Amino acid sequence: MPPKSSHFYAHSIPETDKQAWQTLDDHLQCVAEMAATRADRFGMTDAGYTAGLYMI
C-alpha cells in the first residue's frame, strides 16, 4: 500500500467540516476493494485490487 497521506483528500466540500471529508487513503482503499470484487469474476482479484489502489 502507498505511504499514508492523511493530509490529502479525495472528496471535500468547502462548506463542511474537515472531519467529514474523505481522505485519499480511505478513498483509494475503497476503490481497490470495489475493483478487486469486480475483477474476481474473471480470476484477477489481486490485479483488480492493485489497479484500484493506484487508480490505474
CHARMM internal coordinates of N, CA and C (Angstrom, degrees):
IC EDIT
DIST 1 N 1 CA 1.4550
DIST 1 CA 1 C 1.5311
ANGL 1 N 1 CA 1 C 108.37
DIST 1 C 2 N 1.3275
ANGL 1 CA 1 C 2 N 116.90
DIHE 1 N 1 CA 1 C 2 N 143.53
DIST 2 N 2 CA 1.4635
ANGL 1 C 2 N 2 CA 119.58
DIHE 1 CA 1 C 2 N 2 CA 178.26
DIST 2 CA 2 C 1.5256
ANGL 2 N 2 CA 2 C 110.64
DIHE 1 C 2 N 2 CA 2 C -61.72
DIST 2 C 3 N 1.3323
ANGL 2 CA 2 C 3 N 116.77
DIHE 2 N 2 CA 2 C 3 N 159.58
DIST 3 N 3 CA 1.4651
ANGL 2 C 3 N 3 CA 118.81
DIHE 2 CA 2 C 3 N 3 CA 178.56
DIST 3 CA 3 C 1.5204
ANGL 3 N 3 CA 3 C 111.53
DIHE 2 C 3 N 3 CA 3 C -59.10
DIST 3 C 4 N 1.3326
ANGL 3 CA 3 C 4 N 116.20
DIHE 3 N 3 CA 3 C 4 N 151.47
DIST 4 N 4 CA 1.4649
ANGL 3 C 4 N 4 CA 120.94
DIHE 3 CA 3 C 4 N 4 CA 179.25
DIST 4 CA 4 C 1.5222
ANGL 4 N 4 CA 4 C 110.32
DIHE 3 C 4 N 4 CA 4 C -63.15
DIST 4 C 5 N 1.3170
ANGL 4 CA 4 C 5 N 114.85
DIHE 4 N 4 CA 4 C 5 N 136.93
DIST 5 N 5 CA 1.4637
ANGL 4 C 5 N 5 CA 120.56
DIHE 4 CA 4 C 5 N 5 CA -179.86
DIST 5 CA 5 C 1.5223
ANGL 5 N 5 CA 5 C 108.85
DIHE 4 C 5 N 5 CA 5 C -136.65
DIST 5 C 6 N 1.3230
ANGL 5 CA 5 C 6 N 116.07
DIHE 5 N 5 CA 5 C 6 N 60.12
DIST 6 N 6 CA 1.4534
ANGL 5 C 6 N 6 CA 120.82
DIHE 5 CA 5 C 6 N 6 CA -171.57
DIST 6 CA 6 C 1.5263
ANGL 6 N 6 CA 6 C 113.75
DIHE 5 C 6 N 6 CA 6 C -66.69
DIST 6 C 7 N 1.3106
ANGL 6 CA 6 C 7 N 118.44
DIHE 6 N 6 CA 6 C 7 N -9.59
DIST 7 N 7 CA 1.4571
ANGL 6 C 7 N 7 CA 118.51
DIHE 6 CA 6 C 7 N 7 CA 177.88
DIST 7 CA 7 C 1.5245
ANGL 7 N 7 CA 7 C 112.51
DIHE 6 C 7 N 7 CA 7 C -94.12
DIST 7 C 8 N 1.3283
ANGL 7 CA 7 C 8 N 115.81
DIHE 7 N 7 CA 7 C 8 N 7.52
DIST 8 N 8 CA 1.4618
ANGL 7 C 8 N 8 CA 121.20
DIHE 7 CA 7 C 8 N 8 CA 174.25
DIST 8 CA 8 C 1.5262
ANGL 8 N 8 CA 8 C 107.73
DIHE 7 C 8 N 8 CA 8 C -108.32
DIST 8 C 9 N 1.3110
ANGL 8 CA 8 C 9 N 115.64
DIHE 8 N 8 CA 8 C 9 N 145.59
DIST 9 N 9 CA 1.4596
ANGL 8 C 9 N 9 CA 120.15
DIHE 8 CA 8 C 9 N 9 CA -176.39
DIST 9 CA 9 C 1.5235
ANGL 9 N 9 CA 9 C 110.88
DIHE 8 C 9 N 9 CA 9 C -125.24
DIST 9 C 10 N 1.3314
ANGL 9 CA 9 C 10 N 115.02
DIHE 9 N 9 CA 9 C 10 N 142.21
DIST 10 N 10 CA 1.4625
ANGL 9 C 10 N 10 CA 121.17
DIHE 9 CA 9 C 10 N 10 CA 178.41
DIST 10 CA 10 C 1.5245
ANGL 10 N 10 CA 10 C 110.31
DIHE 9 C 10 N 10 CA 10 C -90.03
DIST 10 C 11 N 1.3050
ANGL 10 CA 10 C 11 N 116.10
DIHE 10 N 10 CA 10 C 11 N -41.63
DIST 11 N 11 CA 1.4611
ANGL 10 C 11 N 11 CA 121.56
DIHE 10 CA 10 C 11 N 11 CA -178.33
DIST 11 CA 11 C 1.5184
ANGL 11 N 11 CA 11 C 108.63
DIHE 10 C 11 N 11 CA 11 C -134.43
DIST 11 C 12 N 1.3094
ANGL 11 CA 11 C 12 N 115.64
DIHE 11 N 11 CA 11 C 12 N 128.44
DIST 12 N 12 CA 1.4579
ANGL 11 C 12 N 12 CA 120.04
DIHE 11 CA 11 C 12 N 12 CA 178.23
DIST 12 CA 12 C 1.5208
ANGL 12 N 12 CA 12 C 109.52
DIHE 11 C 12 N 12 CA 12 C -151.03
DIST 12 C 13 N 1.3049
ANGL 12 CA 12 C 13 N 114.22
DIHE 12 N 12 CA 12 C 13 N 152.03
DIST 13 N 13 CA 1.4597
ANGL 12 C 13 N 13 CA 121.23
DIHE 12 CA 12 C 13 N 13 CA 176.48
DIST 13 CA 13 C 1.5228
ANGL 13 N 13 CA 13 C 105.90
DIHE 12 C 13 N 13 CA 13 C -125.31
DIST 13 C 14 N 1.3160
ANGL 13 CA 13 C 14 N 118.14
DIHE 13 N 13 CA 13 C 14 N 118.30
DIST 14 N 14 CA 1.4628
ANGL 13 C 14 N 14 CA 120.82
DIHE 13 CA 13 C 14 N 14 CA -174.40
DIST 14 CA 14 C 1.5252
ANGL 14 N 14 CA 14 C 114.96
DIHE 13 C 14 N 14 CA 14 C -50.94
DIST 14 C 15 N 1.3230
ANGL 14 CA 14 C 15 N 118.49
DIHE 14 N 14 CA 14 C 15 N -34.14
DIST 15 N 15 CA 1.4616
ANGL 14 C 15 N 15 CA 121.54
DIHE 14 CA 14 C 15 N 15 CA -176.12
DIST 15 CA 15 C 1.5254
ANGL 15 N 15 CA 15 C 113.19
DIHE 14 C 15 N 15 CA 15 C -80.18
DIST 15 C 16 N 1.3269
ANGL 15 CA 15 C 16 N 118.20
DIHE 15 N 15 CA 15 C 16 N -5.69
DIST 16 N 16 CA 1.4639
ANGL 15 C 16 N 16 CA 120.53
DIHE 15 CA 15 C 16 N 16 CA -177.96
DIST 16 CA 16 C 1.5218
ANGL 16 N 16 CA 16 C 110.98
DIHE 15 C 16 N 16 CA 16 C -102.25
DIST 16 C 17 N 1.3266
ANGL 16 CA 16 C 17 N 114.48
DIHE 16 N 16 CA 16 C 17 N 160.95
DIST 17 N 17 CA 1.4528
ANGL 16 C 17 N 17 CA 120.60
DIHE 16 CA 16 C 17 N 17 CA 177.71
DIST 17 CA 17 C 1.5242
ANGL 17 N 17 CA 17 C 109.86
DIHE 16 C 17 N 17 CA 17 C -65.07
DIST 17 C 18 N 1.3056
ANGL 17 CA 17 C 18 N 116.83
DIHE 17 N 17 CA 17 C 18 N 142.41
DIST 18 N 18 CA 1.4604
ANGL 17 C 18 N 18 CA 121.62
DIHE 17 CA 17 C 18 N 18 CA -177.98
DIST 18 CA 18 C 1.5320
ANGL 18 N 18 CA 18 C 112.19
DIHE 17 C 18 N 18 CA 18 C -59.08
DIST 18 C 19 N 1.3222
ANGL 18 CA 18 C 19 N 117.38
DIHE 18 N 18 CA 18 C 19 N -26.45
DIST 19 N 19 CA 1.4663
ANGL 18 C 19 N 19 CA 121.02
DIHE 18 CA 18 C 19 N 19 CA 178.66
DIST 19 CA 19 C 1.5258
ANGL 19 N 19 CA 19 C 111.99
DIHE 18 C 19 N 19 CA 19 C -63.07
DIST 19 C 20 N 1.3212
ANGL 19 CA 19 C 20 N 117.86
DIHE 19 N 19 CA 19 C 20 N -24.04
DIST 20 N 20 CA 1.4641
ANGL 19 C 20 N 20 CA 121.99
DIHE 19 CA 19 C 20 N 20 CA -178.84
DIST 20 CA 20 C 1.5326
ANGL 20 N 20 CA 20 C 112.18
DIHE 19 C 20 N 20 CA 20 C -86.65
DIST 20 C 21 N 1.3028
ANGL 20 CA 20 C 21 N 116.80
DIHE 20 N 20 CA 20 C 21 N -10.81
DIST 21 N 21 CA 1.4632
ANGL 20 C 21 N 21 CA 119.83
DIHE 20 CA 20 C 21 N 21 CA -178.66
DIST 21 CA 21 C 1.5231
ANGL 21 N 21 CA 21 C 110.26
DIHE 20 C 21 N 21 CA 21 C -71.99
DIST 21 C 22 N 1.3364
ANGL 21 CA 21 C 22 N 116.40
DIHE 21 N 21 CA 21 C 22 N 148.95
DIST 22 N 22 CA 1.4632
ANGL 21 C 22 N 22 CA 120.73
DIHE 21 CA 21 C 22 N 22 CA 177.96
DIST 22 CA 22 C 1.5211
ANGL 22 N 22 CA 22 C 108.77
DIHE 21 C 22 N 22 CA 22 C -89.46
DIST 22 C 23 N 1.3283
ANGL 22 CA 22 C 23 N 115.92
DIHE 22 N 22 CA 22 C 23 N 124.50
DIST 23 N 23 CA 1.4706
ANGL 22 C 23 N 23 CA 118.47
DIHE 22 CA 22 C 23 N 23 CA 179.04
DIST 23 CA 23 C 1.5308
ANGL 23 N 23 CA 23 C 109.52
DIHE 22 C 23 N 23 CA 23 C -72.13
DIST 23 C 24 N 1.2992
ANGL 23 CA 23 C 24 N 114.97
DIHE 23 N 23 CA 23 C 24 N 157.04
DIST 24 N 24 CA 1.4630
ANGL 23 C 24 N 24 CA 119.84
DIHE 23 CA 23 C 24 N 24 CA 178.28
DIST 24 CA 24 C 1.5238
ANGL 24 N 24 CA 24 C 110.65
DIHE 23 C 24 N 24 CA 24 C -61.73
DIST 24 C 25 N 1.3337
ANGL 24 CA 24 C 25 N 116.76
DIHE 24 N 24 CA 24 C 25 N -39.28
DIST 25 N 25 CA 1.4675
ANGL 24 C 25 N 25 CA 119.88
DIHE 24 CA 24 C 25 N 25 CA 178.23
DIST 25 CA 25 C 1.5234
ANGL 25 N 25 CA 25 C 111.84
DIHE 24 C 25 N 25 CA 25 C -58.47
DIST 25 C 26 N 1.3233
ANGL 25 CA 25 C 26 N 116.57
DIHE 25 N 25 CA 25 C 26 N -47.89
DIST 26 N 26 CA 1.4655
ANGL 25 C 26 N 26 CA 120.54
DIHE 25 CA 25 C 26 N 26 CA 179.35
DIST 26 CA 26 C 1.5221
ANGL 26 N 26 CA 26 C 111.40
DIHE 25 C 26 N 26 CA 26 C -62.54
DIST 26 C 27 N 1.3123
ANGL 26 CA 26 C 27 N 116.53
DIHE 26 N 26 CA 26 C 27 N -42.69
DIST 27 N 27 CA 1.4572
ANGL 26 C 27 N 27 CA 121.52
DIHE 26 CA 26 C 27 N 27 CA -179.40
DIST 27 CA 27 C 1.5286
ANGL 27 N 27 CA 27 C 111.05
DIHE 26 C 27 N 27 CA 27 C -61.62
DIST 27 C 28 N 1.3278
ANGL 27 CA 27 C 28 N 116.70
DIHE 27 N 27 CA 27 C 28 N -48.55
DIST 28 N 28 CA 1.4633
ANGL 27 C 28 N 28 CA 120.20
DIHE 27 CA 27 C 28 N 28 CA -178.41
DIST 28 CA 28 C 1.5234
ANGL 28 N 28 CA 28 C 111.41
DIHE 27 C 28 N 28 CA 28 C -64.17
DIST 28 C 29 N 1.3265
ANGL 28 CA 28 C 29 N 117.77
DIHE 28 N 28 CA 28 C 29 N -37.01
DIST 29 N 29 CA 1.4592
ANGL 28 C 29 N 29 CA 121.22
DIHE 28 CA 28 C 29 N 29 CA 177.78
DIST 29 CA 29 C 1.5260
ANGL 29 N 29 CA 29 C 110.36
DIHE 28 C 29 N 29 CA 29 C -63.66
DIST 29 C 30 N 1.3159
ANGL 29 CA 29 C 30 N 117.00
DIHE 29 N 29 CA 29 C 30 N -44.04
DIST 30 N 30 CA 1.4709
ANGL 29 C 30 N 30 CA 120.69
DIHE 29 CA 29 C 30 N 30 CA 178.95
DIST 30 CA 30 C 1.5234
ANGL 30 N 30 CA 30 C 111.85
DIHE 29 C 30 N 30 CA 30 C -64.68
DIST 30 C 31 N 1.3060
ANGL 30 CA 30 C 31 N 116.68
DIHE 30 N 30 CA 30 C 31 N -42.96
DIST 31 N 31 CA 1.4669
ANGL 30 C 31 N 31 CA 120.70
DIHE 30 CA 30 C 31 N 31 CA 178.88
DIST 31 CA 31 C 1.5224
ANGL 31 N 31 CA 31 C 109.75
DIHE 30 C 31 N 31 CA 31 C -63.35
DIST 31 C 32 N 1.3307
ANGL 31 CA 31 C 32 N 117.36
DIHE 31 N 31 CA 31 C 32 N -42.50
DIST 32 N 32 CA 1.4642
ANGL 31 C 32 N 32 CA 121.28
DIHE 31 CA 31 C 32 N 32 CA 179.99
DIST 32 CA 32 C 1.5237
ANGL 32 N 32 CA 32 C 111.05
DIHE 31 C 32 N 32 CA 32 C -61.76
DIST 32 C 33 N 1.3185
ANGL 32 CA 32 C 33 N 117.11
DIHE 32 N 32 CA 32 C 33 N -43.35
DIST 33 N 33 CA 1.4637
ANGL 32 C 33 N 33 CA 120.60
DIHE 32 CA 32 C 33 N 33 CA 179.74
DIST 33 CA 33 C 1.5225
ANGL 33 N 33 CA 33 C 111.74
DIHE 32 C 33 N 33 CA 33 C -65.90
DIST 33 C 34 N 1.3191
ANGL 33 CA 33 C 34 N 117.57
DIHE 33 N 33 CA 33 C 34 N -40.41
DIST 34 N 34 CA 1.4747
ANGL 33 C 34 N 34 CA 120.22
DIHE 33 CA 33 C 34 N 34 CA 177.66
DIST 34 CA 34 C 1.5251
ANGL 34 N 34 CA 34 C 110.58
DIHE 33 C 34 N 34 CA 34 C -65.92
DIST 34 C 35 N 1.3359
ANGL 34 CA 34 C 35 N 117.03
DIHE 34 N 34 CA 34 C 35 N -41.90
DIST 35 N 35 CA 1.4662
ANGL 34 C 35 N 35 CA 120.50
DIHE 34 CA 34 C 35 N 35 CA -179.95
DIST 35 CA 35 C 1.5258
ANGL 35 N 35 CA 35 C 110.63
DIHE 34 C 35 N 35 CA 35 C -65.33
DIST 35 C 36 N 1.3263
ANGL 35 CA 35 C 36 N 117.26
DIHE 35 N 35 CA 35 C 36 N -38.97
DIST 36 N 36 CA 1.4659
ANGL 35 C 36 N 36 CA 120.76
DIHE 35 CA 35 C 36 N 36 CA 178.44
DIST 36 CA 36 C 1.5218
ANGL 36 N 36 CA 36 C 110.81
DIHE 35 C 36 N 36 CA 36 C -63.25
DIST 36 C 37 N 1.3226
ANGL 36 CA 36 C 37 N 116.59
DIHE 36 N 36 CA 36 C 37 N -42.48
DIST 37 N 37 CA 1.4616
ANGL 36 C 37 N 37 CA 120.89
DIHE 36 CA 36 C 37 N 37 CA 179.05
DIST 37 CA 37 C 1.5246
ANGL 37 N 37 CA 37 C 110.92
DIHE 36 C 37 N 37 CA 37 C -61.23
DIST 37 C 38 N 1.2997
ANGL 37 CA 37 C 38 N 116.39
DIHE 37 N 37 CA 37 C 38 N -43.66
DIST 38 N 38 CA 1.4775
ANGL 37 C 38 N 38 CA 119.72
DIHE 37 CA 37 C 38 N 38 CA -179.35
DIST 38 CA 38 C 1.5291
ANGL 38 N 38 CA 38 C 111.69
DIHE 37 C 38 N 38 CA 38 C -70.53
DIST 38 C 39 N 1.3262
ANGL 38 CA 38 C 39 N 117.38
DIHE 38 N 38 CA 38 C 39 N -35.68
DIST 39 N 39 CA 1.4668
ANGL 38 C 39 N 39 CA 121.22
DIHE 38 CA 38 C 39 N 39 CA -178.78
DIST 39 CA 39 C 1.5256
ANGL 39 N 39 CA 39 C 112.01
DIHE 38 C 39 N 39 CA 39 C -75.97
DIST 39 C 40 N 1.3270
ANGL 39 CA 39 C 40 N 116.71
DIHE 39 N 39 CA 39 C 40 N -19.89
DIST 40 N 40 CA 1.4634
ANGL 39 C 40 N 40 CA 121.16
DIHE 39 CA 39 C 40 N 40 CA -178.73
DIST 40 CA 40 C 1.5208
ANGL 40 N 40 CA 40 C 112.14
DIHE 39 C 40 N 40 CA 40 C -60.10
DIST 40 C 41 N 1.3192
ANGL 40 CA 40 C 41 N 116.94
DIHE 40 N 40 CA 40 C 41 N -33.09
DIST 41 N 41 CA 1.4764
ANGL 40 C 41 N 41 CA 119.15
DIHE 40 CA 40 C 41 N 41 CA -176.63
DIST 41 CA 41 C 1.5248
ANGL 41 N 41 CA 41 C 113.17
DIHE 40 C 41 N 41 CA 41 C -64.14
DIST 41 C 42 N 1.3495
ANGL 41 CA 41 C 42 N 117.20
DIHE 41 N 41 CA 41 C 42 N -18.37
DIST 42 N 42 CA 1.4701
ANGL 41 C 42 N 42 CA 118.40
DIHE 41 CA 41 C 42 N 42 CA 174.96
DIST 42 CA 42 C 1.5234
ANGL 42 N 42 CA 42 C 111.45
DIHE 41 C 42 N 42 CA 42 C -121.17
DIST 42 C 43 N 1.3383
ANGL 42 CA 42 C 43 N 116.06
DIHE 42 N 42 CA 42 C 43 N 26.85
DIST 43 N 43 CA 1.4603
ANGL 42 C 43 N 43 CA 121.74
DIHE 42 CA 42 C 43 N 43 CA 171.43
DIST 43 CA 43 C 1.5135
ANGL 43 N 43 CA 43 C 115.94
DIHE 42 C 43 N 43 CA 43 C 74.17
DIST 43 C 44 N 1.3111
ANGL 43 CA 43 C 44 N 117.63
DIHE 43 N 43 CA 43 C 44 N 23.69
DIST 44 N 44 CA 1.4736
ANGL 43 C 44 N 44 CA 120.76
DIHE 43 CA 43 C 44 N 44 CA -176.75
DIST 44 CA 44 C 1.5389
ANGL 44 N 44 CA 44 C 111.37
DIHE 43 C 44 N 44 CA 44 C -123.13
DIST 44 C 45 N 1.3296
ANGL 44 CA 44 C 45 N 116.36
DIHE 44 N 44 CA 44 C 45 N 41.33
DIST 45 N 45 CA 1.4563
ANGL 44 C 45 N 45 CA 121.33
DIHE 44 CA 44 C 45 N 45 CA -175.78
DIST 45 CA 45 C 1.5200
ANGL 45 N 45 CA 45 C 112.25
DIHE 44 C 45 N 45 CA 45 C -55.91
DIST 45 C 46 N 1.3323
ANGL 45 CA 45 C 46 N 116.77
DIHE 45 N 45 CA 45 C 46 N -51.00
DIST 46 N 46 CA 1.4689
ANGL 45 C 46 N 46 CA 120.24
DIHE 45 CA 45 C 46 N 46 CA -177.81
DIST 46 CA 46 C 1.5264
ANGL 46 N 46 CA 46 C 112.04
DIHE 45 C 46 N 46 CA 46 C -64.12
DIST 46 C 47 N 1.3188
ANGL 46 CA 46 C 47 N 116.63
DIHE 46 N 46 CA 46 C 47 N -40.33
DIST 47 N 47 CA 1.4656
ANGL 46 C 47 N 47 CA 120.06
DIHE 46 CA 46 C 47 N 47 CA 178.49
DIST 47 CA 47 C 1.5275
ANGL 47 N 47 CA 47 C 110.42
DIHE 46 C 47 N 47 CA 47 C -65.10
DIST 47 C 48 N 1.3156
ANGL 47 CA 47 C 48 N 116.54
DIHE 47 N 47 CA 47 C 48 N -39.75
DIST 48 N 48 CA 1.4571
ANGL 47 C 48 N 48 CA 120.65
DIHE 47 CA 47 C 48 N 48 CA 177.71
DIST 48 CA 48 C 1.5133
ANGL 48 N 48 CA 48 C 111.51
DIHE 47 C 48 N 48 CA 48 C -63.60
DIST 48 C 49 N 1.3254
ANGL 48 CA 48 C 49 N 116.44
DIHE 48 N 48 CA 48 C 49 N -42.43
DIST 49 N 49 CA 1.4665
ANGL 48 C 49 N 49 CA 121.11
DIHE 48 CA 48 C 49 N 49 CA 179.29
DIST 49 CA 49 C 1.5362
ANGL 49 N 49 CA 49 C 110.02
DIHE 48 C 49 N 49 CA 49 C -61.47
DIST 49 C 50 N 1.3278
ANGL 49 CA 49 C 50 N 116.10
DIHE 49 N 49 CA 49 C 50 N -47.79
DIST 50 N 50 CA 1.4648
ANGL 49 C 50 N 50 CA 120.27
DIHE 49 CA 49 C 50 N 50 CA -179.06
DIST 50 CA 50 C 1.5182
ANGL 50 N 50 CA 50 C 111.03
DIHE 49 C 50 N 50 CA 50 C -63.13
DIST 50 C 51 N 1.3146
ANGL 50 CA 50 C 51 N 117.16
DIHE 50 N 50 CA 50 C 51 N -43.97
DIST 51 N 51 CA 1.4587
ANGL 50 C 51 N 51 CA 120.53
DIHE 50 CA 50 C 51 N 51 CA 179.07
DIST 51 CA 51 C 1.5249
ANGL 51 N 51 CA 51 C 111.26
DIHE 50 C 51 N 51 CA 51 C -62.26
DIST 51 C 52 N 1.3297
ANGL 51 CA 51 C 52 N 116.56
DIHE 51 N 51 CA 51 C 52 N -40.41
DIST 52 N 52 CA 1.4546
ANGL 51 C 52 N 52 CA 120.45
DIHE 51 CA 51 C 52 N 52 CA 178.92
DIST 52 CA 52 C 1.5223
ANGL 52 N 52 CA 52 C 112.17
DIHE 51 C 52 N 52 CA 52 C -68.39
DIST 52 C 53 N 1.3239
ANGL 52 CA 52 C 53 N 116.08
DIHE 52 N 52 CA 52 C 53 N -38.59
DIST 53 N 53 CA 1.4557
ANGL 52 C 53 N 53 CA 121.37
DIHE 52 CA 52 C 53 N 53 CA -178.59
DIST 53 CA 53 C 1.5322
ANGL 53 N 53 CA 53 C 111.00
DIHE 52 C 53 N 53 CA 53 C -62.31
DIST 53 C 54 N 1.3054
ANGL 53 CA 53 C 54 N 115.42
DIHE 53 N 53 CA 53 C 54 N -38.14
DIST 54 N 54 CA 1.4635
ANGL 53 C 54 N 54 CA 119.92
DIHE 53 CA 53 C 54 N 54 CA -179.78
DIST 54 CA 54 C 1.5211
ANGL 54 N 54 CA 54 C 111.94
DIHE 53 C 54 N 54 CA 54 C -101.31
DIST 54 C 55 N 1.3353
ANGL 54 CA 54 C 55 N 116.44
DIHE 54 N 54 CA 54 C 55 N 7.18
DIST 55 N 55 CA 1.4620
ANGL 54 C 55 N 55 CA 123.78
DIHE 54 CA 54 C 55 N 55 CA 179.73
DIST 55 CA 55 C 1.5301
ANGL 55 N 55 CA 55 C 112.31
DIHE 54 C 55 N 55 CA 55 C 47.60
DIST 55 C 56 N 1.3304
ANGL 55 CA 55 C 56 N 113.73
DIHE 55 N 55 CA 55 C 56 N 51.18
DIST 56 N 56 CA 1.4697
ANGL 55 C 56 N 56 CA 120.80
DIHE 55 CA 55 C 56 N 56 CA -179.69
DIST 56 CA 56 C 1.5096
ANGL 56 N 56 CA 56 C 108.82
DIHE 55 C 56 N 56 CA 56 C -80.42
END
COOR INIT
IC SEED 1 N 1 CA 1 C
IC BUILD
